[in-house]
Every structure is written in C-alpha cells, then in structure tokens.
Amino acid sequence: MMLVTNKEIKSKEDVIGIAKHYFSRWRIEEYFRSKKQLFKFEHFRIRKLTSINALNFYITLCMSFLAHISMKSETNALLMAIIKTANPIKNKVNFKYYRIAKGIKGILAYATEGIRSWFKILRPKYRQLSLVI
C-alpha cells in the first residue's frame, strides 16, 4: 500500500497517525457508497427539500440498524442467520453492510403475507342482535 500525503513526516508515529486518519476516512467513504448503492439514494424522484431530508433520515436509520447488527458478536444467532442467508463467497469481511443488507433482503423475500400473521388480532366476541320496540 502506498499513501501520498502533503503532511511532513518525521517519525514512525506520524506515519501511523496518517494511516489511521486515512482508514477512518475510508470507512466514511464506504458508508456513503453503500448508502447510495444499497438504497439507491441518488435515484430518487423527490423535489422538495423536506422530502429529501425525510428520505435521508429513514435511509440513515436503516444504515444505523445495519451498523448495530454488524457490531453483534460472531455467535449471535440473528447475525449468523442473516449472513447464512446472504450466501457469502468469503467468510471473513470487515465491512459487513452489503452482506447484512443482502441477507435481510433474502429473509424478507419470503414474507408474502406481511406482518399481519405475526400478531393475533383481538376482536370482540359477536353479540346477539335484538330488536328493541
């Protein structure tokens, strides 16, 4: 790997600091790239600024959910089921947003009825109708 910088390097600590700064910036760039590719953020048909901000908020919420799941332990049953559904080629990857999103999409592809069947709807018992004269 070769990094080009305009910072003055005098010691090994300077090199390590620049490399850490580069890798932290790389993660930010990867976050925005995945946000654009996974949710097609650049291909929206909204014109109002409030609608664009709302869309950005919901996509950021989804990305934070992906980040939250990716920080779980490797033995977490939900994370393992999502990764297994994603059918990965490589087992060890540090940036898991794409893999987790693909796994969740694969799991939700089987949901044909929606969430109605998950919850039992409590309906009142039928009463006898009577005429009052």
N, C-alpha and C positions, 0 to 999 in steps of 0.2 A: 504494500500500500504506500502511496506517496501523497502527502498533503502539501499543498502550496499555500503559503501564508505570507502576509506582509508584516507580521509581528517579529520583533527581534528575539532571537533565541540565544540564551546564554548558558542554560543548564538543562539537565535532564527533566527537571520539574517543569520547565517552560514547555518542553515537548509534550509531556504528559498532560498538562493543562490545556494545551491547544487541541490535542487529540480528544480529550473528554468534552471540550466545548463543541468540537466537530460532531462527535457521536450524539450529543444531546440535540444538536440542531438537526441531525439526520433523522432522529425519532420524530421530531416535529414535522419535518417534511413528509415522512412516511405516513403520519397521522392524516395530514391533509390530502395526500394522494389516495389513501384508502377511503377517505370520506367522499372524494369525488368519484372514485371507481365503484365502490360498493353501493352507494345510494344515488349515483348519477346526479350529483349535486350541481354540475354545470349545465345540465339539460332540463332545467325546469321551465315551466311556461307561466311564470308569475311575473307580474309587472309592478305591483305595489311594494313599497319598502317594508311595510308592516308584515305582509305575507311572506316576503323573503326572509325577514328576521324570524318569523314563526317557524318556517321550514328549517332554517339553520338551527334553531333551538331544538326541534324534535330530532334532527339528524345528530346533533351533538349529544342529546340524551341517549340515543341508540349507541353511539360510539362509546359513551361512558359505560353503558351496560356491557358492551363487548370488552372494554378495558377491565371492568370489575370481574367478569368471568375469567379473563385471561390471567388475572393475578391469583386465582384459586390454586390450591395445592394440586400437584400432579395426580394425587389419588382421589380427587373429588369425583364422585360418580356422575354428576351432571356434565362436568367438563370432559370426562372420558367418553361419555355417550355422544356429546356434540362432536368431538374430534373423530370418533369412530364413524359417525355418520358422514363427516366431511370426506372420508376416504383419502387421507393424505398420502403423498408419494414419499416424502421424507418424514421421519419421526420427530426429529429434534429441530425446532424452528423457534427463534427468539421472538419474532414479531408474529403474533397469532391472530390478528384481526381478520384477515382474509379467511383463514381456516375456520375460525369460530363462526363467522357470518355464513360461510358455505354450509357448515354443519347445522346451524339453526334453520337456514332456508330448507335444507333437506328434511329436517324433522317436521317443520310446518307444512311441507308439501303434502304430507299425509292427512292433514287436518282438513277434511272436506265439509264437516258439519259446523265448524266454528266452535265457540266455547259454550254454546247452549247445553250440550250434552255433559259438560263437566259439572254443572251446578244443578241441583234438584230445585225445581221451582215449586214453591209452596203456594198452592191455590186453596181458596176457601172451599169447604165442602158444599155440595149443592143442597139447596133447601127446597122444601116442598112449596110449591106455589099455591096460594089460596086466594080466593076472591072475597073481598070484604064488601058487603052490601049495606 
